[in-house]
Amino acid sequence: MDFPTHLKYTKDHEWVKVEGDEAYIGITEFAQKELGDIVFIEVETVNESLEKEDIFGTIEAVKTVSDLFMPVSGEVLEFNEELESTPETINSDPYGKGWIIKIKITNQAELDELLDTAGYTELVES
């Protein structure tokens, strides 16, 4: 399985790509495989400020519906609207075109609490 080294990860299987004081957030390859075919993404938190571990949306697969959690505190700036018509992009390209939201980070220190690639790999292999 692929876990890019330039990303940070959560125990809830979200990834974070930091670009200055902004970040892109999605779910990992492991998470999308566990969920199966993704059929719907709902994010109604654009323009809202959320705390770390708050729910920012839901992801629906054929088998289940799961909550999506904020990996760090921030304001949700944007939802990847391409996912409205092609949610399966998360299955085919979870770290690229399958990003879910873009945020403005409000607490940079929380980034230090996230897992690196080695830590996340250990989590999913245990």
Contacts in CASP RR format, 6 or more apart in sequence:
PFRMAT RR
TARGET T0000
AUTHOR 0000-0000-0000
METHOD contacts of the structure
MODEL  1
MDFPTHLKYTKDHEWVKVEGDEAYIGITEFAQKELGDIVFIEVETVNESL
EKEDIFGTIEAVKTVSDLFMPVSGEVLEFNEELESTPETINSDPYGKGWI
IKIKITNQAELDELLDTAGYTELVES
1 29 0 8 1.000
1 30 0 8 1.000
1 33 0 8 1.000
1 124 0 8 1.000
2 29 0 8 1.000
2 95 0 8 1.000
3 9 0 8 1.000
3 28 0 8 1.000
3 29 0 8 1.000
3 30 0 8 1.000
3 117 0 8 1.000
3 120 0 8 1.000
3 121 0 8 1.000
4 15 0 8 1.000
4 95 0 8 1.000
4 117 0 8 1.000
5 116 0 8 1.000
5 117 0 8 1.000
6 17 0 8 1.000
7 15 0 8 1.000
7 16 0 8 1.000
7 17 0 8 1.000
7 95 0 8 1.000
7 117 0 8 1.000
8 15 0 8 1.000
8 16 0 8 1.000
8 18 0 8 1.000
8 71 0 8 1.000
8 111 0 8 1.000
8 114 0 8 1.000
8 115 0 8 1.000
8 116 0 8 1.000
9 15 0 8 1.000
9 16 0 8 1.000
9 28 0 8 1.000
9 114 0 8 1.000
9 115 0 8 1.000
9 116 0 8 1.000
9 117 0 8 1.000
9 119 0 8 1.000
9 120 0 8 1.000
9 123 0 8 1.000
10 16 0 8 1.000
10 69 0 8 1.000
10 71 0 8 1.000
10 114 0 8 1.000
10 115 0 8 1.000
11 115 0 8 1.000
11 123 0 8 1.000
12 69 0 8 1.000
12 71 0 8 1.000
13 27 0 8 1.000
13 28 0 8 1.000
13 30 0 8 1.000
13 31 0 8 1.000
13 34 0 8 1.000
13 124 0 8 1.000
14 25 0 8 1.000
14 26 0 8 1.000
14 27 0 8 1.000
14 28 0 8 1.000
14 31 0 8 1.000
14 68 0 8 1.000
14 69 0 8 1.000
14 71 0 8 1.000
15 25 0 8 1.000
15 26 0 8 1.000
15 27 0 8 1.000
15 28 0 8 1.000
15 94 0 8 1.000
15 95 0 8 1.000
16 23 0 8 1.000
16 24 0 8 1.000
16 25 0 8 1.000
16 26 0 8 1.000
16 71 0 8 1.000
16 72 0 8 1.000
16 111 0 8 1.000
16 114 0 8 1.000
17 23 0 8 1.000
17 24 0 8 1.000
17 25 0 8 1.000
17 95 0 8 1.000
17 99 0 8 1.000
18 105 0 8 1.000
18 111 0 8 1.000
20 105 0 8 1.000
21 104 0 8 1.000
21 105 0 8 1.000
21 108 0 8 1.000
22 77 0 8 1.000
22 102 0 8 1.000
22 103 0 8 1.000
22 104 0 8 1.000
22 105 0 8 1.000
23 72 0 8 1.000
23 102 0 8 1.000
23 103 0 8 1.000
23 105 0 8 1.000
24 99 0 8 1.000
24 101 0 8 1.000
24 102 0 8 1.000
25 56 0 8 1.000
25 70 0 8 1.000
25 71 0 8 1.000
25 99 0 8 1.000
25 100 0 8 1.000
25 101 0 8 1.000
25 102 0 8 1.000
25 103 0 8 1.000
26 68 0 8 1.000
26 90 0 8 1.000
26 94 0 8 1.000
26 98 0 8 1.000
26 99 0 8 1.000
26 100 0 8 1.000
26 101 0 8 1.000
27 35 0 8 1.000
27 59 0 8 1.000
27 68 0 8 1.000
27 90 0 8 1.000
27 94 0 8 1.000
27 100 0 8 1.000
28 94 0 8 1.000
28 120 0 8 1.000
28 124 0 8 1.000
29 94 0 8 1.000
29 95 0 8 1.000
30 124 0 8 1.000
31 94 0 8 1.000
32 38 0 8 1.000
32 90 0 8 1.000
32 91 0 8 1.000
32 94 0 8 1.000
35 59 0 8 1.000
35 61 0 8 1.000
35 63 0 8 1.000
35 64 0 8 1.000
35 66 0 8 1.000
36 61 0 8 1.000
36 62 0 8 1.000
36 63 0 8 1.000
36 91 0 8 1.000
37 61 0 8 1.000
37 62 0 8 1.000
37 88 0 8 1.000
37 91 0 8 1.000
38 59 0 8 1.000
38 60 0 8 1.000
38 61 0 8 1.000
38 87 0 8 1.000
38 88 0 8 1.000
38 90 0 8 1.000
38 91 0 8 1.000
39 60 0 8 1.000
39 61 0 8 1.000
39 62 0 8 1.000
39 87 0 8 1.000
39 88 0 8 1.000
40 59 0 8 1.000
40 60 0 8 1.000
40 87 0 8 1.000
41 57 0 8 1.000
41 58 0 8 1.000
41 59 0 8 1.000
41 60 0 8 1.000
41 83 0 8 1.000
41 84 0 8 1.000
41 87 0 8 1.000
41 90 0 8 1.000
41 100 0 8 1.000
42 57 0 8 1.000
42 58 0 8 1.000
42 59 0 8 1.000
42 60 0 8 1.000
43 56 0 8 1.000
43 57 0 8 1.000
43 68 0 8 1.000
43 76 0 8 1.000
43 79 0 8 1.000
43 100 0 8 1.000
43 101 0 8 1.000
44 57 0 8 1.000
45 56 0 8 1.000
45 57 0 8 1.000
45 76 0 8 1.000
45 101 0 8 1.000
46 76 0 8 1.000
46 77 0 8 1.000
46 78 0 8 1.000
46 79 0 8 1.000
46 101 0 8 1.000
47 75 0 8 1.000
47 76 0 8 1.000
47 77 0 8 1.000
48 75 0 8 1.000
48 76 0 8 1.000
49 73 0 8 1.000
49 74 0 8 1.000
49 75 0 8 1.000
49 76 0 8 1.000
49 106 0 8 1.000
50 56 0 8 1.000
50 70 0 8 1.000
50 73 0 8 1.000
50 74 0 8 1.000
50 75 0 8 1.000
50 76 0 8 1.000
51 70 0 8 1.000
51 73 0 8 1.000
51 74 0 8 1.000
52 70 0 8 1.000
52 71 0 8 1.000
52 72 0 8 1.000
52 73 0 8 1.000
52 107 0 8 1.000
52 110 0 8 1.000
53 69 0 8 1.000
53 70 0 8 1.000
54 69 0 8 1.000
54 70 0 8 1.000
55 67 0 8 1.000
55 68 0 8 1.000
55 69 0 8 1.000
55 70 0 8 1.000
56 68 0 8 1.000
56 69 0 8 1.000
56 70 0 8 1.000
56 76 0 8 1.000
56 101 0 8 1.000
57 67 0 8 1.000
57 68 0 8 1.000
58 65 0 8 1.000
58 66 0 8 1.000
58 67 0 8 1.000
58 68 0 8 1.000
59 65 0 8 1.000
59 66 0 8 1.000
59 68 0 8 1.000
59 90 0 8 1.000
59 100 0 8 1.000
60 66 0 8 1.000
60 87 0 8 1.000
68 100 0 8 1.000
70 103 0 8 1.000
71 110 0 8 1.000
71 114 0 8 1.000
72 103 0 8 1.000
72 105 0 8 1.000
72 106 0 8 1.000
72 107 0 8 1.000
72 110 0 8 1.000
72 111 0 8 1.000
72 114 0 8 1.000
73 105 0 8 1.000
73 106 0 8 1.000
73 107 0 8 1.000
73 110 0 8 1.000
74 103 0 8 1.000
74 104 0 8 1.000
74 105 0 8 1.000
74 106 0 8 1.000
74 107 0 8 1.000
75 103 0 8 1.000
75 104 0 8 1.000
75 106 0 8 1.000
76 101 0 8 1.000
76 102 0 8 1.000
76 103 0 8 1.000
77 101 0 8 1.000
77 102 0 8 1.000
77 103 0 8 1.000
77 104 0 8 1.000
78 101 0 8 1.000
78 102 0 8 1.000
79 100 0 8 1.000
79 101 0 8 1.000
80 97 0 8 1.000
80 98 0 8 1.000
80 99 0 8 1.000
80 100 0 8 1.000
80 101 0 8 1.000
80 102 0 8 1.000
82 89 0 8 1.000
82 97 0 8 1.000
82 98 0 8 1.000
83 89 0 8 1.000
83 90 0 8 1.000
83 98 0 8 1.000
83 100 0 8 1.000
89 97 0 8 1.000
89 98 0 8 1.000
90 98 0 8 1.000
90 100 0 8 1.000
105 111 0 8 1.000
115 123 0 8 1.000
END
